[in-house]
Amino acid sequence: MWLKPEEILLKNAFKLWVTEKDNEYFVLQRRRGYGEGGGGLTGLLVGTLDTVLDSTSKVAPYRILHYTPDSQVYWSIACGVTREEIIQHWDWLQQNIMRTLSVFDSSEDITSFVQGKIRGLIAEEGKSSLVLEDDPEKFREALLRFEKWFELPPQEKLVTYYSCSYWRGKVPCQGWLYLSTNFLCFYSYLLGSEVKLVISWDEIWRLEKTSNVILTESIHVLAHGEDHYFSMLLHLSETFVIMEQLADYAIKRLFDKEAFQRVPALSDPLQITKRGLEAHTKSEQFQTFFRLPKEENLLEVHECYLWVPFSNHNTLGKICLSENYLCFASQVGSQCHV
């Protein structure tokens, strides 16, 4: 997979990579603890570090770096799950890039050319639904880990992901929570102990925010009679709302498919995104508050003042626009809305 060029200063980095191929401008490396001679204590420590830091190296232990002879700065430009995959990227660079680099006079021009080519390749690959995500580059890397770790059907759409702790009894496992259109997934790898959890949204019996002596704030999931607790979430309320929506939509899809066909953000499971879910929630609140038809979608919200004739003063509030309506709600309770 091609990566957005990211600067790496190898001079101060840990020796976590082994060079397998190199030439004047590129280096192909393998993560220590993987492949030949992998395993042992080194593999456990490196695997744990990759999971905790959300490193792509956990599922893509091969990478290609770009550099110039007169610089200590390297740029990561590609990663691979298997040796065959990374060799395909390496061969492409040899056939399409290496011959062109000899015509440039300066290292800056070479690096600029390579970065431009890689960004162009990524742009071509990202003309699908990834353009709808807030951060396509990070999302591509998260999607790679999601597909590798859980091996769900190819059509399964990852909506968003969060760093969190999953409690097994009284022991927390630090890892990553992945929320897709049909599944709640969690993955952790600490010192050789792998924890993998996959729960279908329609199998969840209870979903709630809880707190106790041990966990100040957490999300409780009850599925098949088993309790699951997720804590240490940076945005717990946001995460809970997304989980609630996905669980709710999974059930509604079973009983009211026609209603989903009328909602563009939800009609195609492959196009559901975090941004789309948030927009749909705001539209539902907008429709309920102003008692509008379900076809009305909230387009824009702006803060403004409204002159109220019967009280002879300006009222601060927000103006909300949809396809057919212009609405106003005052900031102070139900003082005024039109």
One Martini backbone bead per residue (centre of mass of N, CA, C, O) as a GRO file, in nm:
protein
  338
    1MET     BB    1   0.096   0.037   0.024
    2TRP     BB    2   0.057   0.357  -0.022
    3LEU     BB    3   0.210   0.647   0.127
    4LYS     BB    4   0.226   0.924   0.283
    5PRO     BB    5   0.480   1.116   0.304
    6GLU     BB    6   0.709   1.053   0.583
    7GLU     BB    7   0.915   1.165   0.814
    8ILE     BB    8   1.244   1.012   0.897
    9LEU     BB    9   1.476   0.985   1.174
   10LEU     BB   10   1.722   0.743   1.197
   11LYS     BB   11   1.945   0.839   1.396
   12ASN     BB   12   1.718   0.828   1.658
   13ALA     BB   13   1.633   0.544   1.609
   14PHE     BB   14   1.535   0.245   1.648
   15LYS     BB   15   1.634  -0.097   1.582
   16LEU     BB   16   1.344  -0.219   1.405
   17TRP     BB   17   1.504  -0.261   1.130
   18VAL     BB   18   1.564  -0.450   0.824
   19THR     BB   19   1.769  -0.459   0.554
   20GLU     BB   20   1.712  -0.603   0.216
   21LYS     BB   21   1.705  -0.338   0.028
   22ASP     BB   22   1.909  -0.125  -0.197
   23ASN     BB   23   1.977   0.210  -0.315
   24GLU     BB   24   2.022   0.539  -0.397
   25TYR     BB   25   1.681   0.600  -0.310
   26PHE     BB   26   1.611   0.310  -0.176
   27VAL     BB   27   1.439   0.117   0.095
   28LEU     BB   28   1.406  -0.219   0.210
   29GLN     BB   29   1.209  -0.330   0.494
   30ARG     BB   30   1.208  -0.522   0.806
   31ARG     BB   31   1.058  -0.615   1.079
   32ARG     BB   32   1.135  -0.696   1.375
   33GLY     BB   33   1.001  -1.029   1.437
   34TYR     BB   34   0.978  -1.091   1.129
   35GLY     BB   35   1.006  -1.359   0.968
   36GLU     BB   36   1.312  -1.421   0.956
   37GLY     BB   37   1.396  -1.476   1.284
   38GLY     BB   38   1.151  -1.457   1.437
   39GLY     BB   39   1.048  -1.391   1.743
   40GLY     BB   40   1.054  -1.394   2.057
   41LEU     BB   41   1.125  -1.121   2.240
   42THR     BB   42   1.133  -0.923   2.004
   43GLY     BB   43   0.850  -0.985   1.889
   44LEU     BB   44   0.689  -0.908   2.145
   45LEU     BB   45   0.783  -0.612   2.177
   46VAL     BB   46   0.716  -0.508   1.891
   47GLY     BB   47   0.416  -0.591   1.887
   48THR     BB   48   0.332  -0.420   2.129
   49LEU     BB   49   0.425  -0.143   2.024
   50ASP     BB   50   0.246  -0.139   1.765
   51THR     BB   51  -0.033  -0.154   1.905
   52VAL     BB   52  -0.020   0.086   2.107
   53LEU     BB   53   0.076   0.292   1.856
   54ASP     BB   54  -0.075   0.223   1.591
   55SER     BB   55   0.094   0.047   1.396
   56THR     BB   56   0.130  -0.073   1.072
   57SER     BB   57   0.355  -0.294   1.135
   58LYS     BB   58   0.173  -0.520   1.249
   59VAL     BB   59   0.044  -0.577   0.938
   60ALA     BB   60   0.309  -0.417   0.796
   61PRO     BB   61   0.642  -0.538   0.798
   62TYR     BB   62   0.679  -0.364   0.535
   63ARG     BB   63   0.907  -0.120   0.374
   64ILE     BB   64   0.952   0.202   0.202
   65LEU     BB   65   1.225   0.421   0.142
   66HIS     BB   66   1.324   0.757   0.095
   67TYR     BB   67   1.640   0.892  -0.035
   68THR     BB   68   1.944   1.080  -0.005
   69PRO     BB   69   2.286   1.083   0.016
   70ASP     BB   70   2.285   1.398   0.161
   71SER     BB   71   2.075   1.261   0.378
   72GLN     BB   72   1.909   1.176   0.701
   73VAL     BB   73   1.637   1.181   0.558
   74TYR     BB   74   1.341   0.993   0.557
   75TRP     BB   75   1.074   0.838   0.347
   76SER     BB   76   0.769   0.709   0.373
   77ILE     BB   77   0.584   0.522   0.090
   78ALA     BB   78   0.555   0.209   0.189
   79CYS     BB   79   0.359  -0.095   0.244
   80GLY     BB   80   0.346  -0.451   0.368
   81VAL     BB   81   0.221  -0.764   0.445
   82THR     BB   82   0.398  -0.885   0.221
   83ARG     BB   83   0.661  -0.956   0.023
   84GLU     BB   84   0.513  -0.951  -0.248
   85GLU     BB   85   0.389  -0.670  -0.223
   86ILE     BB   86   0.656  -0.502  -0.182
   87ILE     BB   87   0.792  -0.598  -0.448
   88GLN     BB   88   0.594  -0.461  -0.639
   89HIS     BB   89   0.671  -0.173  -0.550
   90TRP     BB   90   0.972  -0.193  -0.609
   91ASP     BB   91   0.950  -0.256  -0.914
   92TRP     BB   92   0.799   0.002  -0.989
   93LEU     BB   93   1.028   0.197  -0.911
   94GLN     BB   94   1.241   0.083  -1.105
   95GLN     BB   95   1.066   0.125  -1.378
   96ASN     BB   96   0.939   0.445  -1.315
   97ILE     BB   97   1.174   0.618  -1.145
   98MET     BB   98   1.489   0.574  -1.164
   99ARG     BB   99   1.538   0.690  -1.456
  100THR     BB  100   1.440   0.989  -1.387
  101LEU     BB  101   1.638   1.087  -1.148
  102SER     BB  102   1.901   1.151  -1.324
  103VAL     BB  103   1.796   1.449  -1.430
  104PHE     BB  104   1.850   1.565  -1.160
  105ASP     BB  105   2.039   1.807  -0.963
  106SER     BB  106   1.871   1.780  -0.692
  107SER     BB  107   1.746   1.653  -0.398
  108GLU     BB  108   1.486   1.820  -0.383
  109ASP     BB  109   1.376   1.736  -0.663
  110ILE     BB  110   1.362   1.435  -0.611
  111THR     BB  111   1.173   1.435  -0.364
  112SER     BB  112   0.942   1.591  -0.499
  113PHE     BB  113   0.886   1.384  -0.723
  114VAL     BB  114   0.825   1.136  -0.548
  115GLN     BB  115   0.594   1.259  -0.382
  116GLY     BB  116   0.410   1.322  -0.624
  117LYS     BB  117   0.375   1.030  -0.724
  118ILE     BB  118   0.255   0.908  -0.463
  119ARG     BB  119   0.011   1.101  -0.441
  120GLY     BB  120  -0.109   1.014  -0.711
  121LEU     BB  121  -0.161   0.717  -0.639
  122ILE     BB  122  -0.345   0.774  -0.395
  123ALA     BB  123  -0.562   0.934  -0.548
  124GLU     BB  124  -0.650   0.699  -0.730
  125GLU     BB  125  -0.728   0.503  -0.490
  126GLY     BB  126  -0.922   0.748  -0.345
  127LYS     BB  127  -1.197   0.764  -0.542
  128SER     BB  128  -1.365   0.659  -0.335
  129SER     BB  129  -1.493   0.658  -0.009
  130LEU     BB  130  -1.238   0.795   0.131
  131VAL     BB  131  -1.315   1.098   0.067
  132LEU     BB  132  -1.529   1.103   0.321
  133GLU     BB  133  -1.310   1.127   0.512
  134ASP     BB  134  -1.130   1.319   0.732
  135ASP     BB  135  -0.865   1.101   0.716
  136PRO     BB  136  -0.759   0.913   0.465
  137GLU     BB  137  -0.477   0.814   0.552
  138LYS     BB  138  -0.547   0.694   0.832
  139PHE     BB  139  -0.781   0.518   0.730
  140ARG     BB  140  -0.619   0.327   0.549
  141GLU     BB  141  -0.453   0.205   0.784
  142ALA     BB  142  -0.694   0.106   0.954
  143LEU     BB  143  -0.817  -0.076   0.734
  144LEU     BB  144  -0.582  -0.271   0.714
  145ARG     BB  145  -0.604  -0.377   1.006
  146PHE     BB  146  -0.898  -0.466   1.003
  147GLU     BB  147  -0.873  -0.679   0.771
  148LYS     BB  148  -0.643  -0.853   0.901
  149TRP     BB  149  -0.759  -0.922   1.193
  150PHE     BB  150  -1.086  -1.009   1.116
  151GLU     BB  151  -1.180  -1.130   0.840
  152LEU     BB  152  -1.406  -1.004   0.689
  153PRO     BB  153  -1.603  -0.920   0.469
  154PRO     BB  154  -1.527  -0.714   0.203
  155GLN     BB  155  -1.804  -0.532   0.243
  156GLU     BB  156  -1.706  -0.426   0.501
  157LYS     BB  157  -1.758  -0.115   0.680
  158LEU     BB  158  -1.560   0.122   0.804
  159VAL     BB  159  -1.625   0.396   1.017
  160THR     BB  160  -1.448   0.370   1.296
  161TYR     BB  161  -1.189   0.457   1.553
  162TYR     BB  162  -1.042   0.359   1.885
  163SER     BB  163  -0.883   0.419   2.173
  164CYS     BB  164  -0.864   0.154   2.434
  165SER     BB  165  -1.007  -0.032   2.706
  166TYR     BB  166  -1.034  -0.380   2.785
  167TRP     BB  167  -1.225  -0.572   3.013
  168ARG     BB  168  -1.093  -0.865   3.188
  169GLY     BB  169  -1.233  -0.825   3.447
  170LYS     BB  170  -0.950  -0.667   3.620
  171VAL     BB  171  -0.813  -0.654   3.327
  172PRO     BB  172  -0.657  -0.444   3.110
  173CYS     BB  173  -0.673  -0.384   2.747
  174GLN     BB  174  -0.478  -0.234   2.523
  175GLY     BB  175  -0.637  -0.080   2.228
  176TRP     BB  176  -0.875  -0.128   1.950
  177LEU     BB  177  -1.172   0.024   1.827
  178TYR     BB  178  -1.404  -0.113   1.587
  179LEU     BB  179  -1.650   0.041   1.365
  180SER     BB  180  -1.904  -0.104   1.185
  181THR     BB  181  -2.196  -0.176   1.022
  182ASN     BB  182  -2.202  -0.490   1.182
  183PHE     BB  183  -1.948  -0.435   1.388
  184LEU     BB  184  -1.778  -0.502   1.694
  185CYS     BB  185  -1.428  -0.430   1.750
  186PHE     BB  186  -1.129  -0.585   1.907
  187TYR     BB  187  -0.767  -0.506   1.965
  188SER     BB  188  -0.489  -0.690   2.123
  189TYR     BB  189  -0.118  -0.664   2.199
  190LEU     BB  190   0.058  -0.818   2.483
  191LEU     BB  191   0.319  -1.001   2.520
  192GLY     BB  192   0.164  -1.239   2.330
  193SER     BB  193  -0.127  -1.128   2.400
  194GLU     BB  194  -0.426  -1.196   2.233
  195VAL     BB  195  -0.709  -0.978   2.159
  196LYS     BB  196  -1.032  -1.080   2.019
  197LEU     BB  197  -1.331  -0.894   1.910
  198VAL     BB  198  -1.667  -0.999   1.788
  199ILE     BB  199  -1.972  -0.803   1.739
  200SER     BB  200  -2.288  -0.797   1.662
  201TRP     BB  201  -2.530  -0.561   1.668
  202ASP     BB  202  -2.782  -0.779   1.680
  203GLU     BB  203  -2.646  -0.910   1.967
  204ILE     BB  204  -2.722  -0.671   2.139
  205TRP     BB  205  -2.884  -0.605   2.455
  206ARG     BB  206  -2.677  -0.383   2.580
  207LEU     BB  207  -2.627  -0.012   2.587
  208GLU     BB  208  -2.399   0.173   2.808
  209LYS     BB  209  -2.327   0.409   3.048
  210THR     BB  210  -2.071   0.381   3.301
  211SER     BB  211  -1.991   0.366   3.669
  212ASN     BB  212  -1.723   0.315   3.912
  213VAL     BB  213  -1.463   0.261   4.113
  214ILE     BB  214  -1.274   0.167   3.874
  215LEU     BB  215  -1.474   0.303   3.659
  216THR     BB  216  -1.556   0.614   3.582
  217GLU     BB  217  -1.573   0.557   3.257
  218SER     BB  218  -1.797   0.360   3.046
  219ILE     BB  219  -1.876   0.093   2.817
  220HIS     BB  220  -2.158  -0.119   2.805
  221VAL     BB  221  -2.169  -0.463   2.683
  222LEU     BB  222  -2.439  -0.687   2.603
  223ALA     BB  223  -2.363  -1.030   2.495
  224HIS     BB  224  -2.469  -1.336   2.541
  225GLY     BB  225  -2.437  -1.275   2.868
  226GLU     BB  226  -2.192  -1.079   2.824
  227ASP     BB  227  -1.956  -0.862   2.960
  228HIS     BB  228  -1.847  -0.535   2.828
  229TYR     BB  229  -1.563  -0.309   2.874
  230PHE     BB  230  -1.503   0.043   2.785
  231SER     BB  231  -1.216   0.252   2.821
  232MET     BB  232  -1.016   0.527   2.776
  233LEU     BB  233  -1.176   0.744   2.620
  234LEU     BB  234  -1.145   1.046   2.472
  235HIS     BB  235  -1.455   1.015   2.330
  236LEU     BB  236  -1.711   0.879   2.478
  237SER     BB  237  -1.973   1.014   2.375
  238GLU     BB  238  -1.917   0.982   2.074
  239THR     BB  239  -1.885   0.675   2.075
  240PHE     BB  240  -2.167   0.606   2.187
  241VAL     BB  241  -2.336   0.733   1.961
  242ILE     BB  242  -2.226   0.558   1.731
  243MET     BB  243  -2.305   0.285   1.857
  244GLU     BB  244  -2.608   0.343   1.876
  245GLN     BB  245  -2.659   0.388   1.576
  246LEU     BB  246  -2.556   0.113   1.465
  247ALA     BB  247  -2.746  -0.062   1.634
  248ASP     BB  248  -3.010   0.067   1.538
  249TYR     BB  249  -2.969   0.022   1.228
  250ALA     BB  250  -2.947  -0.287   1.234
  251ILE     BB  251  -3.240  -0.331   1.327
  252LYS     BB  252  -3.394  -0.160   1.114
  253ARG     BB  253  -3.298  -0.323   0.862
  254LEU     BB  254  -3.474  -0.579   0.940
  255PHE     BB  255  -3.776  -0.407   0.942
  256ASP     BB  256  -3.694  -0.117   0.761
  257LYS     BB  257  -3.585  -0.080   0.449
  258GLU     BB  258  -3.746   0.157   0.319
  259ALA     BB  259  -3.644   0.387   0.508
  260PHE     BB  260  -3.341   0.369   0.407
  261GLN     BB  261  -3.388   0.455   0.107
  262ARG     BB  262  -3.453   0.769   0.207
  263VAL     BB  263  -3.146   0.762   0.321
  264PRO     BB  264  -2.846   0.838   0.192
  265ALA     BB  265  -2.649   0.780   0.448
  266LEU     BB  266  -2.797   0.460   0.474
  267SER     BB  267  -2.868   0.292   0.211
  268ASP     BB  268  -2.546   0.238   0.193
  269PRO     BB  269  -2.323   0.058   0.376
  270LEU     BB  270  -2.059   0.144   0.201
  271GLN     BB  271  -2.125   0.477   0.273
  272ILE     BB  272  -2.082   0.477   0.568
  273THR     BB  273  -2.010   0.744   0.797
  274LYS     BB  274  -1.934   0.944   1.049
  275ARG     BB  275  -2.031   1.204   0.916
  276GLY     BB  276  -2.310   1.091   0.828
  277LEU     BB  277  -2.416   1.026   1.113
  278GLU     BB  278  -2.398   1.312   1.229
  279ALA     BB  279  -2.584   1.447   1.019
  280HIS     BB  280  -2.835   1.272   1.073
  281THR     BB  281  -2.875   1.349   1.370
  282LYS     BB  282  -2.918   1.653   1.322
  283SER     BB  283  -3.165   1.619   1.138
  284GLU     BB  284  -3.349   1.480   1.344
  285GLN     BB  285  -3.347   1.711   1.551
  286PHE     BB  286  -3.457   1.924   1.357
  287GLN     BB  287  -3.728   1.782   1.290
  288THR     BB  288  -3.834   1.759   1.582
  289PHE     BB  289  -3.824   2.056   1.682
  290PHE     BB  290  -3.991   2.170   1.405
  291ARG     BB  291  -4.182   1.965   1.274
  292LEU     BB  292  -4.071   1.806   1.023
  293PRO     BB  293  -4.009   1.643   0.765
  294LYS     BB  294  -3.800   1.371   0.689
  295GLU     BB  295  -3.684   1.509   0.417
  296GLU     BB  296  -3.543   1.714   0.598
  297ASN     BB  297  -3.220   1.862   0.574
  298LEU     BB  298  -2.952   1.977   0.730
  299LEU     BB  299  -2.730   2.232   0.608
  300GLU     BB  300  -2.735   2.497   0.806
  301VAL     BB  301  -2.562   2.692   1.074
  302HIS     BB  302  -2.639   3.014   1.238
  303GLU     BB  303  -2.560   3.284   1.412
  304CYS     BB  304  -2.818   3.511   1.551
  305TYR     BB  305  -3.058   3.773   1.519
  306LEU     BB  306  -3.399   3.839   1.636
  307TRP     BB  307  -3.671   4.031   1.576
  308VAL     BB  308  -3.914   4.102   1.835
  309PRO     BB  309  -4.203   4.274   1.833
  310PHE     BB  310  -4.356   4.204   2.117
  311SER     BB  311  -4.061   4.287   2.281
  312ASN     BB  312  -3.852   4.485   2.150
  313HIS     BB  313  -3.609   4.267   2.069
  314ASN     BB  314  -3.320   4.091   2.054
  315THR     BB  315  -3.259   3.743   1.966
  316LEU     BB  316  -3.056   3.491   2.048
  317GLY     BB  317  -2.942   3.247   1.794
  318LYS     BB  318  -3.045   3.004   1.540
  319ILE     BB  319  -3.007   2.937   1.200
  320CYS     BB  320  -3.192   2.703   0.994
  321LEU     BB  321  -3.123   2.502   0.699
  322SER     BB  322  -3.309   2.378   0.432
  323GLU     BB  323  -3.461   2.306   0.141
  324ASN     BB  324  -3.764   2.454   0.257
  325TYR     BB  325  -3.637   2.586   0.528
  326LEU     BB  326  -3.654   2.856   0.776
  327CYS     BB  327  -3.503   2.857   1.100
  328PHE     BB  328  -3.560   2.948   1.457
  329ALA     BB  329  -3.355   2.946   1.768
  330SER     BB  330  -3.322   3.018   2.078
  331GLN     BB  331  -3.088   3.014   2.336
  332VAL     BB  332  -3.330   3.058   2.541
  333GLY     BB  333  -3.480   2.809   2.523
  334SER     BB  334  -3.838   2.884   2.450
  335GLN     BB  335  -3.857   3.190   2.371
  336CYS     BB  336  -3.786   3.129   2.048
  337HIS     BB  337  -3.957   2.985   1.751
  338VAL     BB  338  -3.975   2.956   1.361
   0.00000   0.00000   0.00000
